[in-house]
Amino acid sequence: MTLPSKHLKLSVVFLSALGVLAAMLLGGGVRQAEAAPVNCPTFRVLHNDRIGELNLPKGNYNVTVLNGARLSCTQSSALFARFLQDWNGVLPKPWVLNVRTATFTRGRNSDTGFEVRKAGGGGGGGGGDQTRMSCPGYFTVVHNDSIGSFKVPRGRYRLTLLSPRMISCTTAFNRFREFLYDYDGVLPRPWVLDQQKAAFTLGRNGKVGFNINQVYGPSPKPTPSGKAVRCPATFTVLNNDRIGALRLPKGPYYVTVGRNLKCPASSVLFGQFLERTDGNLPRPWKLNASAATFSKAGGPGVWFRVQKAN
């Protein structure tokens, strides 16, 4: 049956109105879902730094992605690391910085971006962020890789423990190495991967495990001192600790290495030795507690010394 032209026009108008209404309802719902912010793992600023007029004292920072559908935690961490190299505040276009809110956006009035906030307060105390710890040294991914649909570009990565009392840096490094072989993304139970936060956790509560952040830019150059070298960043001992007779009050430590040992390697070793409270180091390493020096027997120039930083 053929409808009169007047009824046909009314039908078209009615259907168009329904389409507009549905688009408005669905569109509003989609926009509202997309606009949900995401709280990312903390980002560690190793030195007092600045990006233009934005001062960033060293320490841990909470990073919040403004719109989880447009930017991931991994991307925001990579961007934050890159922007820290732009000390003059001139960011790559179209990125802009709102100093007042410490927010970086891809253009003004954009919801593609992230904000940063200094985690915790000053002084000592048991703030929530004290439960996180950046592992010393870096994990190097030698070629572009993936874990399922989670892309892991080649480069250096810093691993951060979500609960240092429950898992060690050595375990985190070993697990990450194993996970890179799980190209299908199926991790051994009960491990799960949160791609948005680049976090690997035991179960879905997200409390025990670690997250990864890619490190951008050249490694900082160490400061030479004769035949030895003082490393550029301090190593933080989180609790009053000991390695045999060597007592190590919590706080930052300078690390000085011999001519045949690299700073990242010394940091990894120091972290491992902190688990040897009885002072029995793996051979051929030896500890001179009075000089706070660790040396490798038979390896000239392979040693490092630790000293409490003021």
C-alpha positions in Angstrom: 0.0 0.0 0.0 1.3 3.5 -0.9 0.9 6.2 1.7 -0.2 9.7 0.7 2.8 12.1 0.5 1.5 14.1 3.5 1.5 11.0 5.7 4.9 9.9 4.4 6.4 13.3 5.3 4.9 13.1 8.8 6.3 9.6 9.2 9.7 10.8 8.2 9.6 13.7 10.6 8.4 11.4 13.4 11.1 8.9 12.8 13.7 11.6 12.6 12.6 13.0 15.9 12.9 9.6 17.5 16.4 9.3 16.0 17.4 12.7 17.4 16.0 11.8 20.8 17.7 8.4 20.9 21.0 10.0 19.8 20.7 12.6 22.5 20.0 10.0 25.2 22.6 7.5 24.0 25.1 10.3 23.2 24.7 11.8 26.7 25.2 8.3 28.2 28.3 7.7 26.2 29.8 11.0 26.9 29.1 10.6 30.6 30.8 7.2 30.7 33.8 8.3 28.7 34.3 11.3 30.9 34.9 9.1 34.0 38.4 10.0 35.5 40.8 7.2 36.3 43.2 7.2 39.4 46.5 5.9 38.2 49.5 4.5 40.2 51.7 7.0 41.7 54.5 8.6 39.7 57.9 9.2 41.3 59.7 12.5 40.7 63.3 11.7 41.6 64.6 15.3 42.1 63.2 18.7 42.9 62.0 19.7 39.4 59.9 22.2 37.5 57.9 22.5 34.3 57.7 26.2 33.6 56.0 27.9 36.6 54.9 24.5 38.0 57.2 23.5 40.8 57.5 19.8 41.5 59.4 18.8 44.7 60.8 15.3 44.6 58.5 12.6 45.8 55.5 10.6 44.8 52.6 12.1 42.8 49.1 11.0 42.4 48.1 11.0 38.7 44.5 11.2 37.6 43.5 10.8 33.9 40.6 13.2 33.1 38.9 10.8 30.7 39.8 7.1 30.8 38.4 6.5 27.3 40.8 9.0 25.7 44.0 8.5 27.7 45.5 5.6 29.6 47.6 5.6 32.8 50.6 4.3 30.8 50.3 7.1 28.3 49.9 9.8 31.0 53.0 8.5 32.8 55.0 8.6 29.6 53.8 12.1 28.9 54.5 13.3 32.4 58.1 11.9 32.2 58.5 13.6 28.8 57.1 16.9 30.1 59.6 16.9 33.0 62.3 17.4 30.4 60.6 20.6 29.3 61.8 22.6 32.3 60.9 25.9 30.5 57.3 24.9 30.3 57.1 24.9 26.4 55.3 21.6 25.8 55.0 19.9 22.4 51.9 21.1 20.6 49.0 20.9 21.1 49.6 20.1 24.9 49.1 22.9 27.4 49.7 23.3 31.1 47.4 24.9 33.6 49.8 25.7 36.4 47.0 26.6 38.9 45.4 23.1 38.7 48.6 21.2 37.7 46.7 19.8 34.7 48.1 18.9 31.3 45.6 18.8 28.4 45.7 18.2 24.7 44.5 21.7 23.9 42.6 24.2 26.0 39.3 23.1 27.4 40.0 19.5 26.4 39.2 16.4 28.5 42.2 14.5 27.0 44.8 14.9 29.7 45.7 14.4 33.3 46.4 16.2 36.6 49.1 15.6 39.1 49.0 16.1 42.9 51.8 15.6 45.5 51.0 12.4 47.3 50.8 12.4 51.1 52.1 15.1 53.4 55.5 15.9 54.7 57.3 14.2 57.6 57.2 10.7 58.6 54.2 8.9 59.0 52.2 6.2 57.6 50.4 7.8 54.8 48.7 5.6 52.2 51.4 6.3 49.6 54.1 5.1 51.9 52.9 1.5 51.0 54.3 2.0 47.4 57.9 1.8 46.5 59.8 2.3 43.3 62.3 -0.5 42.7 65.9 0.5 42.2 67.3 0.1 38.7 65.4 -0.4 35.4 63.9 -3.3 33.5 64.9 -3.2 29.8 62.5 -4.5 27.2 64.8 -5.2 24.2 62.2 -5.1 21.4 58.6 -4.1 20.9 56.5 -6.6 22.7 52.9 -7.3 24.0 51.1 -9.2 26.6 47.8 -10.0 24.9 46.5 -6.6 23.6 48.6 -4.7 26.1 51.5 -3.1 24.2 55.0 -3.0 25.8 57.3 -0.9 23.6 61.0 -1.5 23.8 62.8 0.7 26.3 63.6 1.0 30.0 60.8 0.5 32.6 60.6 1.4 36.3 58.7 -1.0 38.5 56.7 0.2 41.5 55.5 -2.2 44.2 52.0 -1.7 45.3 52.7 -3.4 48.7 56.4 -3.8 49.5 55.6 -5.9 52.6 53.9 -8.5 50.4 56.2 -8.7 47.4 59.9 -7.8 46.7 61.5 -6.0 43.8 63.3 -9.2 42.8 59.9 -11.0 42.5 58.4 -8.2 40.5 61.3 -8.2 38.0 61.1 -12.0 37.6 57.3 -11.9 37.2 57.4 -9.2 34.6 60.0 -11.1 32.7 57.8 -14.2 32.8 54.7 -12.2 31.7 56.4 -11.0 28.6 56.4 -14.6 27.4 52.6 -14.7 27.8 52.0 -13.2 24.4 48.3 -14.4 24.5 47.7 -12.3 27.6 46.7 -15.3 29.8 48.7 -14.8 33.0 49.3 -17.6 35.5 46.6 -17.6 38.1 45.9 -15.7 40.3 47.8 -12.9 38.5 45.7 -10.4 36.5 46.6 -7.4 34.3 44.9 -4.0 34.5 45.8 -2.5 31.2 44.5 1.0 32.1 46.9 1.2 35.1 49.6 -0.9 33.6 49.4 -2.9 36.9 49.9 -6.6 37.5 48.1 -7.8 40.7 47.4 -11.0 42.6 43.6 -11.0 42.2 41.4 -8.1 41.2 41.5 -6.1 44.4 44.7 -4.4 43.1 46.4 -4.3 46.5 49.3 -6.8 46.0 51.5 -6.5 42.9 53.3 -3.9 40.9 52.9 -1.5 38.0 55.3 -0.5 35.3 56.1 3.0 33.9 58.3 3.4 30.8 61.3 5.7 31.4 61.9 8.3 28.7 64.9 10.5 27.9 68.6 9.8 28.5 69.9 8.3 31.8 71.2 11.0 34.1 75.0 11.2 34.1 76.7 10.2 37.4 79.0 12.6 39.2 82.6 11.4 39.1 84.8 11.4 42.2 88.3 10.2 41.4 88.1 6.5 40.4 84.7 6.2 42.0 81.3 7.6 40.9 78.5 8.9 43.0 75.2 7.9 41.4 72.8 10.8 40.5 69.7 9.6 42.4 69.5 8.5 46.0 68.3 5.1 47.1 65.4 5.2 49.7 65.4 2.7 52.6 61.7 2.6 53.6 62.2 1.2 57.1 64.9 1.0 59.8 66.8 -2.0 58.4 70.0 -3.9 58.7 72.3 -6.1 56.7 74.2 -8.1 59.2 76.2 -5.7 61.4 75.4 -2.8 59.0 72.5 -0.8 60.4 70.5 1.3 57.9 68.1 3.8 59.3 65.2 4.6 57.0 65.7 7.5 54.6 67.6 8.4 51.4 71.2 7.1 50.8 73.9 8.1 48.4 75.4 5.3 46.4 79.0 5.4 45.2 80.2 2.8 42.7 83.6 1.5 41.6 84.9 2.0 38.1 83.6 -1.4 36.9 80.0 -1.2 38.3 77.1 0.8 36.9 74.7 2.8 39.0 71.5 0.8 38.0 73.2 -2.5 38.8 74.3 -1.2 42.3 70.8 -0.1 43.1 69.4 -3.6 42.2 72.1 -5.2 44.3 71.4 -2.9 47.3 67.7 -3.8 47.1 68.5 -7.5 47.0 71.0 -7.3 49.9 68.4 -5.5 52.1 66.6 -8.8 52.1 69.7 -10.5 53.7 69.2 -9.2 57.2 71.6 -11.9 58.5 74.4 -10.4 56.4 75.0 -13.6 54.4 75.4 -12.2 50.9 75.3 -14.4 47.8 78.8 -15.4 46.7 81.2 -13.8 45.7 79.8 -10.6 47.4 81.2 -9.5 50.7 80.2 -6.8 53.1 82.6 -4.5 55.0 80.1 -3.2 57.6 82.5 -0.6 59.1 82.9 1.0 55.7 79.4 0.3 54.5 80.9 -1.2 51.4 79.9 -4.2 49.3 82.5 -5.7 47.0 82.7 -8.6 44.6 85.6 -10.9 45.3 87.9 -11.3 42.4 86.3 -8.4 40.5 88.6 -5.3 40.7 86.5 -2.1 40.7 83.3 -4.0 41.2 82.0 -2.5 44.5 79.7 0.1 45.9 79.4 2.1 49.1 76.3 3.5 50.7 76.1 6.6 52.9 73.1 8.2 54.6 72.1 11.4 52.8 71.3 14.5 54.8 
